[in-house]
Amino acid sequence: MSDNKIKMLGIDIGGGSGRGLIGSFDGEKLSIEEICRFENKPIYKGDMLVWDAPMLRSEIENATRLGASMGATHAANLFFRRP
């Protein structure tokens, strides 16, 4: 195995919750670790139910800081899945 392990941060946001993940690859083996979870609770804007974008941004920033403190040096794309 290589000593150059790549650690990549991923953010997964779904209809009811989100999570931060670190994917690690050592040249042979890929592993994924969940590092945090957060609620994705919609809010009303007028008469429309929408995602709370400021809260999600804050949670993404928290996950990014945590991932960086755990050695993540790359970031993956953000994927939004429908409920």
QUIHU-V575995 format. One record per backbone hydrogen bond with DSSP energy under -0.5 kcal/mol. CO is the residue of the C=O (numbers start at 1). NH is the residue of the N-H. E is the energy in kcal/mol with one decimal. If there is no record, write none. Layout:
BEGIN
co = [CO,CO]
nh = [NH,NH]
e = [E,E]
END
This chain:
BEGIN
co = [3,6,7,7,8,9,10,11,11,12,12,13,16,17,18,19,20,20,21,21,22,23,24,25,26,29,31,33,36,38,39,40,43,44,45,48,48,50,51,52,53,54,55,56,57,58,59,60,61,62,63,64,65,66,67,68,74,79,79]
nh = [5,25,73,74,23,76,21,13,79,14,19,81,40,14,38,12,35,36,10,23,33,8,31,6,2,26,24,22,20,18,41,42,50,46,48,45,50,43,53,56,57,58,59,60,61,62,63,64,65,66,67,68,69,70,72,71,9,13,81]
e = [-1.3,-2.4,-2.1,-1.3,-3.0,-3.2,-2.8,-0.5,-0.9,-0.5,-2.1,-1.6,-2.1,-3.2,-2.4,-2.6,-2.7,-1.3,-2.8,-0.5,-2.5,-3.2,-2.5,-2.9,-1.4,-1.7,-3.1,-2.7,-2.0,-3.0,-0.6,-0.6,-3.4,-0.5,-1.7,-3.2,-0.6,-3.2,-1.6,-2.5,-2.7,-2.1,-2.3,-2.6,-2.6,-2.3,-2.5,-2.4,-2.5,-2.6,-2.9,-2.5,-2.3,-1.1,-2.8,-1.5,-2.8,-1.3,-0.5]
END
